[in-house]
Amino acid sequence: MKTIRTEIPDLLVIEPEVFGDERGFFFESFNRRTFAELAGRDIDFVQDNHSRSAQHVLRGLHYQIRHPQAKLVRVVQGRVLDVAVDIRRDSPTFGKYVAMELSAENKRMLWIPEGFAHGFVVLSDMAEHLYKTTDYWYPEHERCIRWDDPALAIDWQLQGLPVLSGKDSRGIPLAEAELFP
């Protein structure tokens, strides 16, 4: 595995070493020892999530204010634009975001530590998104920042309006959100 640093040093793009031939491919999608070396800390993942979404579905920007979750995300079918926003009030990159395409084809993974809001939009006809989390889901602690907050000015690469859940359509601006120290 190799890492690619992003504009926000704590966010890492991870590219696995893929072994392929006419039969298909194989790669190690997670190895705790290797990941600890890449991330600079030992990680204990407690939950794996799998979502399937249709084209133009936009999910996010989600985070948990208590029981914060770090995430290792990847796409196993289709393509998404994956977005992580730094909402650590004391961070030099507060309010900045990284957006990158994750796809079944590029097999890239994005490491999103605690203190970030996360979302994605589906660019292909359909996409399946997998993510490992470092804490369990607590719906009472989940928060949502508006996907279209002008203060963030995220380029979602949309072709028209996104398909949103009720929760996502009620997201609040970053200026009004509960934040991490």
SEFIBA-812416 format. One record per residue (C-alpha): residue number from 0; residue in one letter; z, y, x. Coordinates in steps of 0.1 Angstrom, whole numbers. Layout:
# SEFIBA-812416
<rec><i>NUM</i><aa>A</aa><c3>Z</c3><c2>Y</c2><c1>X</c1></rec>
...
This chain:
# SEFIBA-812416
<rec><i>0</i><aa>M</aa><c3>0</c3><c2>0</c2><c1>0</c1></rec>
<rec><i>1</i><aa>K</aa><c3>-6</c3><c2>35</c2><c1>11</c1></rec>
<rec><i>2</i><aa>T</aa><c3>7</c3><c2>68</c2><c1>-3</c1></rec>
<rec><i>3</i><aa>I</aa><c3>-10</c3><c2>101</c2><c1>-9</c1></rec>
<rec><i>4</i><aa>R</aa><c3>11</c3><c2>132</c2><c1>-10</c1></rec>
<rec><i>5</i><aa>T</aa><c3>5</c3><c2>156</c2><c1>-39</c1></rec>
<rec><i>6</i><aa>E</aa><c3>11</c3><c2>193</c2><c1>-42</c1></rec>
<rec><i>7</i><aa>I</aa><c3>46</c3><c2>185</c2><c1>-53</c1></rec>
<rec><i>8</i><aa>P</aa><c3>61</c3><c2>165</c2><c1>-24</c1></rec>
<rec><i>9</i><aa>D</aa><c3>83</c3><c2>143</c2><c1>-46</c1></rec>
<rec><i>10</i><aa>L</aa><c3>53</c3><c2>130</c2><c1>-66</c1></rec>
<rec><i>11</i><aa>L</aa><c3>35</c3><c2>102</c2><c1>-49</c1></rec>
<rec><i>12</i><aa>V</aa><c3>2</c3><c2>86</c2><c1>-55</c1></rec>
<rec><i>13</i><aa>I</aa><c3>3</c3><c2>49</c2><c1>-45</c1></rec>
<rec><i>14</i><aa>E</aa><c3>-29</c3><c2>30</c2><c1>-37</c1></rec>
<rec><i>15</i><aa>P</aa><c3>-25</c3><c2>-7</c2><c1>-34</c1></rec>
<rec><i>16</i><aa>E</aa><c3>-44</c3><c2>-29</c2><c1>-10</c1></rec>
<rec><i>17</i><aa>V</aa><c3>-69</c3><c2>-48</c2><c1>-32</c1></rec>
<rec><i>18</i><aa>F</aa><c3>-84</c3><c2>-81</c2><c1>-22</c1></rec>
<rec><i>19</i><aa>G</aa><c3>-115</c3><c2>-89</c2><c1>-41</c1></rec>
<rec><i>20</i><aa>D</aa><c3>-145</c3><c2>-112</c2><c1>-41</c1></rec>
<rec><i>21</i><aa>E</aa><c3>-170</c3><c2>-127</c2><c1>-66</c1></rec>
<rec><i>22</i><aa>R</aa><c3>-140</c3><c2>-144</c2><c1>-84</c1></rec>
<rec><i>23</i><aa>G</aa><c3>-122</c3><c2>-111</c2><c1>-91</c1></rec>
<rec><i>24</i><aa>F</aa><c3>-93</c3><c2>-93</c2><c1>-74</c1></rec>
<rec><i>25</i><aa>F</aa><c3>-57</c3><c2>-96</c2><c1>-64</c1></rec>
<rec><i>26</i><aa>F</aa><c3>-32</c3><c2>-69</c2><c1>-55</c1></rec>
<rec><i>27</i><aa>E</aa><c3>5</c3><c2>-65</c2><c1>-53</c1></rec>
<rec><i>28</i><aa>S</aa><c3>14</c3><c2>-39</c2><c1>-79</c1></rec>
<rec><i>29</i><aa>F</aa><c3>51</c3><c2>-37</c2><c1>-69</c1></rec>
<rec><i>30</i><aa>N</aa><c3>72</c3><c2>-48</c2><c1>-40</c1></rec>
<rec><i>31</i><aa>R</aa><c3>107</c3><c2>-35</c2><c1>-40</c1></rec>
<rec><i>32</i><aa>R</aa><c3>111</c3><c2>-34</c2><c1>-2</c1></rec>
<rec><i>33</i><aa>T</aa><c3>77</c3><c2>-17</c2><c1>4</c1></rec>
<rec><i>34</i><aa>F</aa><c3>83</c3><c2>8</c2><c1>-25</c1></rec>
<rec><i>35</i><aa>A</aa><c3>117</c3><c2>18</c2><c1>-10</c1></rec>
<rec><i>36</i><aa>E</aa><c3>100</c3><c2>26</c2><c1>23</c1></rec>
<rec><i>37</i><aa>L</aa><c3>73</c3><c2>47</c2><c1>5</c1></rec>
<rec><i>38</i><aa>A</aa><c3>97</c3><c2>65</c2><c1>-19</c1></rec>
<rec><i>39</i><aa>G</aa><c3>124</c3><c2>69</c2><c1>7</c1></rec>
<rec><i>40</i><aa>R</aa><c3>150</c3><c2>53</c2><c1>-15</c1></rec>
<rec><i>41</i><aa>D</aa><c3>158</c3><c2>19</c2><c1>-31</c1></rec>
<rec><i>42</i><aa>I</aa><c3>148</c3><c2>19</c2><c1>-67</c1></rec>
<rec><i>43</i><aa>D</aa><c3>162</c3><c2>-3</c2><c1>-95</c1></rec>
<rec><i>44</i><aa>F</aa><c3>137</c3><c2>-5</c2><c1>-123</c1></rec>
<rec><i>45</i><aa>V</aa><c3>153</c3><c2>-17</c2><c1>-156</c1></rec>
<rec><i>46</i><aa>Q</aa><c3>125</c3><c2>-15</c2><c1>-182</c1></rec>
<rec><i>47</i><aa>D</aa><c3>87</c3><c2>-21</c2><c1>-183</c1></rec>
<rec><i>48</i><aa>N</aa><c3>67</c3><c2>-3</c2><c1>-210</c1></rec>
<rec><i>49</i><aa>H</aa><c3>31</c3><c2>-10</c2><c1>-221</c1></rec>
<rec><i>50</i><aa>S</aa><c3>12</c3><c2>14</c2><c1>-244</c1></rec>
<rec><i>51</i><aa>R</aa><c3>-23</c3><c2>12</c2><c1>-258</c1></rec>
<rec><i>52</i><aa>S</aa><c3>-39</c3><c2>44</c2><c1>-270</c1></rec>
<rec><i>53</i><aa>A</aa><c3>-73</c3><c2>54</c2><c1>-284</c1></rec>
<rec><i>54</i><aa>Q</aa><c3>-95</c3><c2>81</c2><c1>-269</c1></rec>
<rec><i>55</i><aa>H</aa><c3>-82</c3><c2>116</c2><c1>-272</c1></rec>
<rec><i>56</i><aa>V</aa><c3>-46</c3><c2>105</c2><c1>-278</c1></rec>
<rec><i>57</i><aa>L</aa><c3>-23</c3><c2>128</c2><c1>-259</c1></rec>
<rec><i>58</i><aa>R</aa><c3>13</c3><c2>116</c2><c1>-254</c1></rec>
<rec><i>59</i><aa>G</aa><c3>39</c3><c2>140</c2><c1>-239</c1></rec>
<rec><i>60</i><aa>L</aa><c3>53</c3><c2>159</c2><c1>-223</c1></rec>
<rec><i>61</i><aa>H</aa><c3>84</c3><c2>136</c2><c1>-225</c1></rec>
<rec><i>62</i><aa>Y</aa><c3>116</c3><c2>133</c2><c1>-205</c1></rec>
<rec><i>63</i><aa>Q</aa><c3>153</c3><c2>123</c2><c1>-211</c1></rec>
<rec><i>64</i><aa>I</aa><c3>178</c3><c2>151</c2><c1>-204</c1></rec>
<rec><i>65</i><aa>R</aa><c3>206</c3><c2>125</c2><c1>-201</c1></rec>
<rec><i>66</i><aa>H</aa><c3>199</c3><c2>91</c2><c1>-186</c1></rec>
<rec><i>67</i><aa>P</aa><c3>168</c3><c2>106</c2><c1>-168</c1></rec>
<rec><i>68</i><aa>Q</aa><c3>141</c3><c2>81</c2><c1>-161</c1></rec>
<rec><i>69</i><aa>A</aa><c3>120</c3><c2>79</c2><c1>-129</c1></rec>
<rec><i>70</i><aa>K</aa><c3>87</c3><c2>62</c2><c1>-136</c1></rec>
<rec><i>71</i><aa>L</aa><c3>60</c3><c2>42</c2><c1>-118</c1></rec>
<rec><i>72</i><aa>V</aa><c3>29</c3><c2>45</c2><c1>-139</c1></rec>
<rec><i>73</i><aa>R</aa><c3>-5</c3><c2>28</c2><c1>-138</c1></rec>
<rec><i>74</i><aa>V</aa><c3>-35</c3><c2>20</c2><c1>-161</c1></rec>
<rec><i>75</i><aa>V</aa><c3>-47</c3><c2>-15</c2><c1>-165</c1></rec>
<rec><i>76</i><aa>Q</aa><c3>-76</c3><c2>-8</c2><c1>-189</c1></rec>
<rec><i>77</i><aa>G</aa><c3>-95</c3><c2>24</c2><c1>-194</c1></rec>
<rec><i>78</i><aa>R</aa><c3>-89</c3><c2>59</c2><c1>-179</c1></rec>
<rec><i>79</i><aa>V</aa><c3>-62</c3><c2>85</c2><c1>-185</c1></rec>
<rec><i>80</i><aa>L</aa><c3>-54</c3><c2>119</c2><c1>-171</c1></rec>
<rec><i>81</i><aa>D</aa><c3>-17</c3><c2>115</c2><c1>-162</c1></rec>
<rec><i>82</i><aa>V</aa><c3>4</c3><c2>147</c2><c1>-159</c1></rec>
<rec><i>83</i><aa>A</aa><c3>39</c3><c2>152</c2><c1>-144</c1></rec>
<rec><i>84</i><aa>V</aa><c3>56</c3><c2>186</c2><c1>-146</c1></rec>
<rec><i>85</i><aa>D</aa><c3>85</c3><c2>196</c2><c1>-124</c1></rec>
<rec><i>86</i><aa>I</aa><c3>114</c3><c2>207</c2><c1>-147</c1></rec>
<rec><i>87</i><aa>R</aa><c3>141</c3><c2>209</c2><c1>-120</c1></rec>
<rec><i>88</i><aa>R</aa><c3>153</c3><c2>245</c2><c1>-124</c1></rec>
<rec><i>89</i><aa>D</aa><c3>163</c3><c2>247</c2><c1>-87</c1></rec>
<rec><i>90</i><aa>S</aa><c3>131</c3><c2>232</c2><c1>-73</c1></rec>
<rec><i>91</i><aa>P</aa><c3>107</c3><c2>253</c2><c1>-53</c1></rec>
<rec><i>92</i><aa>T</aa><c3>79</c3><c2>237</c2><c1>-74</c1></rec>
<rec><i>93</i><aa>F</aa><c3>96</c3><c2>243</c2><c1>-108</c1></rec>
<rec><i>94</i><aa>G</aa><c3>70</c3><c2>247</c2><c1>-136</c1></rec>
<rec><i>95</i><aa>K</aa><c3>42</c3><c2>233</c2><c1>-114</c1></rec>
<rec><i>96</i><aa>Y</aa><c3>24</c3><c2>201</c2><c1>-124</c1></rec>
<rec><i>97</i><aa>V</aa><c3>2</c3><c2>174</c2><c1>-109</c1></rec>
<rec><i>98</i><aa>A</aa><c3>-26</c3><c2>159</c2><c1>-130</c1></rec>
<rec><i>99</i><aa>M</aa><c3>-46</c3><c2>130</c2><c1>-118</c1></rec>
<rec><i>100</i><aa>E</aa><c3>-69</c3><c2>103</c2><c1>-132</c1></rec>
<rec><i>101</i><aa>L</aa><c3>-54</c3><c2>68</c2><c1>-133</c1></rec>
<rec><i>102</i><aa>S</aa><c3>-77</c3><c2>40</c2><c1>-142</c1></rec>
<rec><i>103</i><aa>A</aa><c3>-82</c3><c2>3</c2><c1>-142</c1></rec>
<rec><i>104</i><aa>E</aa><c3>-110</c3><c2>9</c2><c1>-117</c1></rec>
<rec><i>105</i><aa>N</aa><c3>-91</c3><c2>30</c2><c1>-91</c1></rec>
<rec><i>106</i><aa>K</aa><c3>-58</c3><c2>10</c2><c1>-95</c1></rec>
<rec><i>107</i><aa>R</aa><c3>-38</c3><c2>40</c2><c1>-84</c1></rec>
<rec><i>108</i><aa>M</aa><c3>-2</c3><c2>44</c2><c1>-94</c1></rec>
<rec><i>109</i><aa>L</aa><c3>19</c3><c2>76</c2><c1>-98</c1></rec>
<rec><i>110</i><aa>W</aa><c3>56</c3><c2>77</c2><c1>-88</c1></rec>
<rec><i>111</i><aa>I</aa><c3>74</c3><c2>103</c2><c1>-110</c1></rec>
<rec><i>112</i><aa>P</aa><c3>110</c3><c2>108</c2><c1>-100</c1></rec>
<rec><i>113</i><aa>E</aa><c3>138</c3><c2>120</c2><c1>-123</c1></rec>
<rec><i>114</i><aa>G</aa><c3>135</c3><c2>157</c2><c1>-132</c1></rec>
<rec><i>115</i><aa>F</aa><c3>99</c3><c2>156</c2><c1>-144</c1></rec>
<rec><i>116</i><aa>A</aa><c3>83</c3><c2>157</c2><c1>-178</c1></rec>
<rec><i>117</i><aa>H</aa><c3>55</c3><c2>132</c2><c1>-182</c1></rec>
<rec><i>118</i><aa>G</aa><c3>24</c3><c2>129</c2><c1>-204</c1></rec>
<rec><i>119</i><aa>F</aa><c3>-11</c3><c2>116</c2><c1>-205</c1></rec>
<rec><i>120</i><aa>V</aa><c3>-44</c3><c2>119</c2><c1>-224</c1></rec>
<rec><i>121</i><aa>V</aa><c3>-68</c3><c2>90</c2><c1>-228</c1></rec>
<rec><i>122</i><aa>L</aa><c3>-103</c3><c2>98</c2><c1>-214</c1></rec>
<rec><i>123</i><aa>S</aa><c3>-120</c3><c2>65</c2><c1>-222</c1></rec>
<rec><i>124</i><aa>D</aa><c3>-126</c3><c2>48</c2><c1>-255</c1></rec>
<rec><i>125</i><aa>M</aa><c3>-91</c3><c2>32</c2><c1>-251</c1></rec>
<rec><i>126</i><aa>A</aa><c3>-65</c3><c2>28</c2><c1>-224</c1></rec>
<rec><i>127</i><aa>E</aa><c3>-36</c3><c2>6</c2><c1>-216</c1></rec>
<rec><i>128</i><aa>H</aa><c3>-9</c3><c2>23</c2><c1>-197</c1></rec>
<rec><i>129</i><aa>L</aa><c3>20</c3><c2>5</c2><c1>-179</c1></rec>
<rec><i>130</i><aa>Y</aa><c3>51</c3><c2>21</c2><c1>-166</c1></rec>
<rec><i>131</i><aa>K</aa><c3>83</c3><c2>9</c2><c1>-150</c1></rec>
<rec><i>132</i><aa>T</aa><c3>115</c3><c2>30</c2><c1>-156</c1></rec>
<rec><i>133</i><aa>T</aa><c3>148</c3><c2>34</c2><c1>-138</c1></rec>
<rec><i>134</i><aa>D</aa><c3>168</c3><c2>38</c2><c1>-170</c1></rec>
<rec><i>135</i><aa>Y</aa><c3>166</c3><c2>27</c2><c1>-206</c1></rec>
<rec><i>136</i><aa>W</aa><c3>150</c3><c2>46</c2><c1>-234</c1></rec>
<rec><i>137</i><aa>Y</aa><c3>176</c3><c2>67</c2><c1>-253</c1></rec>
<rec><i>138</i><aa>P</aa><c3>158</c3><c2>84</c2><c1>-282</c1></rec>
<rec><i>139</i><aa>E</aa><c3>188</c3><c2>107</c2><c1>-288</c1></rec>
<rec><i>140</i><aa>H</aa><c3>183</c3><c2>121</c2><c1>-253</c1></rec>
<rec><i>141</i><aa>E</aa><c3>145</c3><c2>123</c2><c1>-253</c1></rec>
<rec><i>142</i><aa>R</aa><c3>130</c3><c2>158</c2><c1>-252</c1></rec>
<rec><i>143</i><aa>C</aa><c3>94</c3><c2>170</c2><c1>-255</c1></rec>
<rec><i>144</i><aa>I</aa><c3>77</c3><c2>201</c2><c1>-240</c1></rec>
<rec><i>145</i><aa>R</aa><c3>46</c3><c2>214</c2><c1>-257</c1></rec>
<rec><i>146</i><aa>W</aa><c3>15</c3><c2>199</c2><c1>-242</c1></rec>
<rec><i>147</i><aa>D</aa><c3>-3</c3><c2>232</c2><c1>-246</c1></rec>
<rec><i>148</i><aa>D</aa><c3>24</c3><c2>256</c2><c1>-234</c1></rec>
<rec><i>149</i><aa>P</aa><c3>5</c3><c2>286</c2><c1>-220</c1></rec>
<rec><i>150</i><aa>A</aa><c3>32</c3><c2>290</c2><c1>-193</c1></rec>
<rec><i>151</i><aa>L</aa><c3>21</c3><c2>256</c2><c1>-178</c1></rec>
<rec><i>152</i><aa>A</aa><c3>-16</c3><c2>261</c2><c1>-185</c1></rec>
<rec><i>153</i><aa>I</aa><c3>-24</c3><c2>224</c2><c1>-180</c1></rec>
<rec><i>154</i><aa>D</aa><c3>-61</c3><c2>215</c2><c1>-179</c1></rec>
<rec><i>155</i><aa>W</aa><c3>-61</c3><c2>183</c2><c1>-200</c1></rec>
<rec><i>156</i><aa>Q</aa><c3>-99</c3><c2>179</c2><c1>-197</c1></rec>
<rec><i>157</i><aa>L</aa><c3>-101</c3><c2>178</c2><c1>-235</c1></rec>
<rec><i>158</i><aa>Q</aa><c3>-132</c3><c2>175</c2><c1>-255</c1></rec>
<rec><i>159</i><aa>G</aa><c3>-119</c3><c2>190</c2><c1>-287</c1></rec>
<rec><i>160</i><aa>L</aa><c3>-84</c3><c2>187</c2><c1>-301</c1></rec>
<rec><i>161</i><aa>P</aa><c3>-62</c3><c2>158</c2><c1>-290</c1></rec>
<rec><i>162</i><aa>V</aa><c3>-46</c3><c2>132</c2><c1>-313</c1></rec>
<rec><i>163</i><aa>L</aa><c3>-9</c3><c2>138</c2><c1>-314</c1></rec>
<rec><i>164</i><aa>S</aa><c3>22</c3><c2>122</c2><c1>-328</c1></rec>
<rec><i>165</i><aa>G</aa><c3>45</c3><c2>142</c2><c1>-350</c1></rec>
<rec><i>166</i><aa>K</aa><c3>70</c3><c2>144</c2><c1>-322</c1></rec>
<rec><i>167</i><aa>D</aa><c3>45</c3><c2>157</c2><c1>-297</c1></rec>
<rec><i>168</i><aa>S</aa><c3>31</c3><c2>183</c2><c1>-321</c1></rec>
<rec><i>169</i><aa>R</aa><c3>67</c3><c2>197</c2><c1>-324</c1></rec>
<rec><i>170</i><aa>G</aa><c3>73</c3><c2>200</c2><c1>-287</c1></rec>
<rec><i>171</i><aa>I</aa><c3>89</c3><c2>232</c2><c1>-275</c1></rec>
<rec><i>172</i><aa>P</aa><c3>78</c3><c2>256</c2><c1>-247</c1></rec>
<rec><i>173</i><aa>L</aa><c3>92</c3><c2>251</c2><c1>-212</c1></rec>
<rec><i>174</i><aa>A</aa><c3>111</c3><c2>285</c2><c1>-215</c1></rec>
<rec><i>175</i><aa>E</aa><c3>132</c3><c2>270</c2><c1>-244</c1></rec>
<rec><i>176</i><aa>A</aa><c3>136</c3><c2>235</c2><c1>-230</c1></rec>
<rec><i>177</i><aa>E</aa><c3>167</c3><c2>218</c2><c1>-217</c1></rec>
<rec><i>178</i><aa>L</aa><c3>161</c3><c2>215</c2><c1>-180</c1></rec>
<rec><i>179</i><aa>F</aa><c3>175</c3><c2>197</c2><c1>-150</c1></rec>
<rec><i>180</i><aa>P</aa><c3>195</c3><c2>216</c2><c1>-124</c1></rec>
